[in-house]
């Protein structure tokens, strides 16, 4: 897997990370790990939808609920 980005917050519990696994099936090529050892697998199209939602502000209120 190739690391694309690490998302470090203000805690000491580890950092979520975004990977691309070119050897995985197309529908599971994007891997996001969390700071608890769990992972989410999705397609590049699904990641694109998530990025588009972030760009258009759909996810902005999520950052305010923490």
C-alpha distance (Angstrom), angle and dihedral (degrees) to the residues before:
residue distance angle dihedral
X1 . . .
X2 3.77 . .
X3 3.79 117.9 .
X4 3.81 111.8 -129.6
X5 3.81 103.4 173.1
X6 3.79 141.1 -5.7
X7 3.81 118.7 -147.7
X8 3.78 108.6 -153.5
X9 3.77 118.2 -174.3
X10 3.76 133.7 -178.2
X11 3.78 98.8 -73.8
X12 3.79 137.3 86.1
X13 3.81 96.3 -131.0
X14 3.81 98.8 95.8
X15 3.76 134.3 -88.9
X16 3.80 132.8 -83.2
X17 3.80 112.0 -122.3
X18 3.81 138.0 -161.1
X19 3.81 119.2 -139.8
X20 3.80 137.3 176.1
X21 3.80 115.5 -143.6
X22 3.80 107.3 -164.6
X23 3.81 91.0 -175.4
X24 3.83 92.8 59.5
X25 3.81 124.3 90.7
X26 3.82 112.0 -84.3
X27 3.81 92.9 -107.2
X28 3.85 91.0 55.7
X29 3.80 101.8 36.4
X30 3.82 97.6 112.9
X31 3.81 115.2 68.0
X32 3.79 125.2 -170.5
X33 3.78 116.3 -171.7
X34 3.78 123.4 -164.8
X35 3.77 130.2 -146.3
X36 3.82 91.3 -98.6
X37 3.80 96.8 59.2
X38 3.80 97.2 -99.2
X39 3.79 123.5 127.5
X40 3.78 141.3 -156.1
X41 3.80 121.0 -153.6
X42 3.80 122.9 -160.2
X43 3.78 143.2 152.9
X44 3.78 124.8 -93.8
X45 3.83 87.8 -110.2
X46 3.80 90.7 56.3
X47 3.80 90.7 48.7
X48 3.81 88.2 49.7
X49 3.80 89.9 55.4
X50 3.80 90.7 50.6
X51 3.81 91.8 49.0
X52 3.81 90.9 48.4
X53 3.81 90.8 51.3
X54 3.80 89.6 51.3
X55 3.80 92.3 48.4
X56 3.81 93.7 50.3
X57 3.80 92.9 49.5
X58 3.81 97.7 -110.8
X59 3.81 90.3 129.4
X60 3.82 97.8 42.2
X61 3.82 95.3 101.6
X62 3.82 91.3 55.2
X63 3.79 90.8 70.5
X64 3.82 89.9 55.6
X65 3.82 95.5 55.0
X66 3.82 96.1 66.4
